[in-house]
Amino acid sequence: MQATGREEARISLAATLLALALLCVTPALLCATPALAAAPGLFGTLETRGENLTAFQKWTDMLARYQWEESRRDLKQPCRLSATMRCRQDDLKDLLSKLAGRPRSEQIVAINHFMNLAPYVTDMVNWGVPDYWATTREFMQKDGDCEDYAIAKYFSLKALGVPADSMRIVIVEDMNLKTPHAVLAVYEAGADKGVPLILDNQLPGPVKASSILHYKPIYSINESAWWYHRNPVN
């Protein structure tokens, strides 16, 4: 049976993640990261933190586009109308203004809900390539797939004052569906402390990571660091 657009994107992402997973255990890359011991991490894994982001080109390319867009945020930009006949970017701007100063728990729930209303669209349909990591503005314009929801939530919560080092984009393998997936993890105090909330476009609301049993994290990342995940050795 011919693969659907979503399946093609997942196959491509799976190949990318496999190549990255193999790369991450080579001495060259490990030597480029701080010599830190593995610590208890997401979804019951052991995780090792590194600060060399050069292997993560889709992430770093997206960050560069995001910075370029931010430098032009006051300029008139093309927009797509929402159901309210307004630019979706303006709807997000209004939501951020409404949420400013509200409790963090309220901010997380509202941003998660707003982003999850967007239709799922594969990168092949949107961009003509198997895997593309979109900025928030690009997501507002064209919707997107799993990592695009997570990225839009990350930058929206950052705009509300949630520290970037308290969040991570997490690339996981969904053990039920046998496919890669991406979610946002939000920690209470730093990106390696406590049990985070998981914001997932496949779930109606944020949930504690400890309540999800079918995700196997491969790596997680934010603007300052990344974490390699592996199963504990019994």
C-alpha positions in Angstrom: 0.0 0.0 0.0 1.3 3.4 -0.9 2.3 5.5 2.1 0.2 8.6 2.9 1.8 12.0 3.2 1.9 11.7 7.0 3.5 8.2 6.7 6.1 9.5 4.3 7.0 12.3 6.7 7.3 9.9 9.6 9.4 7.5 7.6 11.8 10.4 6.7 11.9 11.6 10.3 12.5 8.0 11.5 15.5 7.8 9.2 16.8 11.2 10.4 16.4 10.1 14.1 18.2 6.8 13.4 21.1 8.5 11.9 21.2 11.0 14.8 21.0 8.2 17.3 23.9 6.5 15.7 25.9 9.8 15.6 25.2 10.5 19.2 27.1 7.5 20.4 30.2 8.1 18.4 33.3 9.3 20.4 33.6 12.4 18.2 30.3 13.9 19.2 30.5 12.7 22.8 33.9 14.4 23.1 32.3 17.6 21.8 29.9 17.6 24.7 30.6 18.2 28.4 31.8 15.1 30.2 28.7 14.7 32.4 27.4 11.5 33.8 23.9 10.3 32.8 21.2 11.4 35.2 17.6 10.2 35.6 15.5 11.8 32.9 12.3 11.9 30.9 10.0 8.9 30.7 12.3 6.8 32.9 15.4 7.2 30.7 18.9 8.2 31.6 19.9 11.4 29.9 23.2 13.1 29.1 23.4 16.9 28.6 25.4 18.5 25.9 25.7 22.1 24.6 27.0 21.5 21.1 23.9 22.1 18.9 25.6 21.9 15.5 24.3 18.4 14.7 20.7 19.7 14.9 20.4 21.7 11.7 16.7 21.8 11.5 16.5 23.3 15.0 19.3 25.8 14.4 17.9 26.8 11.0 14.5 27.4 12.6 16.1 29.5 15.3 17.9 31.7 12.7 14.6 32.3 10.9 12.8 33.0 14.2 15.4 35.7 15.0 15.1 37.2 11.6 11.3 37.4 12.0 11.6 38.9 15.4 13.8 41.6 14.1 10.9 42.6 11.7 8.0 42.0 14.0 6.8 45.6 13.8 6.6 45.5 10.0 3.4 44.6 8.2 3.5 40.9 7.3 1.3 38.7 5.1 -1.3 36.9 7.1 -3.9 34.2 6.9 -7.4 35.0 8.2 -8.8 32.9 11.1 -12.4 31.9 11.7 -12.8 35.3 13.4 -11.7 37.0 10.1 -8.5 38.3 11.7 -4.9 37.3 11.2 -4.1 34.3 13.3 -0.9 36.0 14.3 -3.1 38.8 15.7 -5.3 36.2 17.5 -2.1 34.9 19.1 -0.9 38.4 20.0 -4.2 39.1 21.7 -4.1 35.8 23.6 -0.6 36.6 24.8 -1.7 40.0 26.0 -4.7 38.4 27.9 -2.4 35.8 29.5 0.3 38.3 30.6 0.7 38.1 34.4 -1.7 35.2 34.8 -0.7 32.0 36.7 1.7 29.9 34.8 -0.6 26.9 34.9 -3.3 29.0 33.2 -0.9 30.2 30.6 0.2 26.6 29.8 -3.3 25.3 29.4 -4.4 28.2 27.2 -1.4 28.2 24.9 -1.6 24.4 24.5 -5.3 24.6 23.7 -4.8 27.5 21.2 -2.1 25.7 19.3 -3.9 22.4 19.2 -6.8 23.9 17.4 -4.6 24.2 14.3 -5.1 21.4 11.7 -2.3 18.9 11.2 -0.6 19.4 7.9 2.5 17.4 6.8 5.7 19.1 5.8 5.5 17.5 2.3 2.2 19.3 1.7 3.3 22.6 3.3 6.9 22.8 2.2 7.5 20.0 -0.4 10.1 18.4 1.9 9.8 15.4 4.3 10.9 17.3 7.4 10.8 21.0 8.1 10.8 22.7 11.5 8.6 25.8 11.3 8.8 29.1 13.3 5.7 30.2 15.2 4.9 32.7 12.4 5.2 30.0 9.8 2.9 27.8 11.8 0.3 30.6 12.1 0.5 30.9 8.3 0.4 27.3 7.3 -0.3 25.0 10.3 2.1 22.1 10.5 3.0 18.8 12.1 4.0 17.6 15.5 7.3 19.5 16.1 5.7 22.7 14.7 3.0 22.6 17.5 5.7 22.0 20.1 7.9 24.9 18.7 4.9 27.3 18.6 4.1 26.5 22.2 7.7 26.9 23.3 8.1 30.4 21.9 4.6 31.5 23.0 5.3 30.4 26.6 8.7 32.0 26.4 7.0 35.3 25.4 4.9 35.0 28.5 8.0 34.8 30.7 8.5 31.0 31.0 12.3 30.6 31.0 13.6 28.9 27.9 15.8 26.7 30.1 12.7 25.3 31.7 11.4 23.9 28.4 12.5 21.3 25.8 11.3 20.1 22.5 11.3 16.3 22.9 11.6 13.9 20.0 10.1 10.5 21.0 9.2 7.2 19.5 5.5 6.5 20.1 5.7 2.8 21.0 2.0 2.3 20.3 2.0 3.7 16.8 5.6 2.8 16.1 6.4 6.2 14.8 8.4 9.3 15.8 6.6 12.2 17.4 7.5 15.5 19.1 6.1 17.2 22.2 7.0 20.1 24.5 8.2 19.4 28.1 7.7 22.2 30.6 9.6 21.9 33.9 8.8 23.8 37.1 12.4 24.7 37.8 14.9 24.2 35.1 15.1 21.8 32.2 16.4 18.9 34.3 14.5 19.2 37.6 11.3 17.4 38.6 8.6 15.8 36.5 7.6 18.0 33.6 4.3 18.7 32.0 3.9 17.3 28.5 2.1 19.5 25.9 1.1 17.2 23.0 -0.9 17.9 20.0 -2.4 14.4 20.3 -3.8 15.1 23.8 -6.5 17.5 24.9 -4.5 19.0 27.7 -1.2 19.1 29.4 -0.3 16.0 31.4 2.5 14.9 33.7 5.2 13.0 31.9 4.9 10.2 34.5 1.4 9.5 33.3 2.6 8.7 29.7 3.9 5.2 29.3 4.1 4.8 25.5 6.8 7.4 24.6 10.4 6.6 24.4 12.5 9.8 24.1 15.4 9.9 21.7 16.6 13.4 22.3 15.4 16.7 23.7 16.6 20.2 23.0 16.2 23.9 23.7 18.2 27.0 22.8 21.1 26.3 25.1 21.5 22.6 25.3 20.4 19.1 24.2 19.9 15.8 26.0 20.6 12.3 24.7 18.2 9.7 26.2 18.9 6.0 26.7 17.2 3.2 28.6 18.7 2.4 32.0 20.9 -0.7 32.1 19.5 -3.2 34.6 
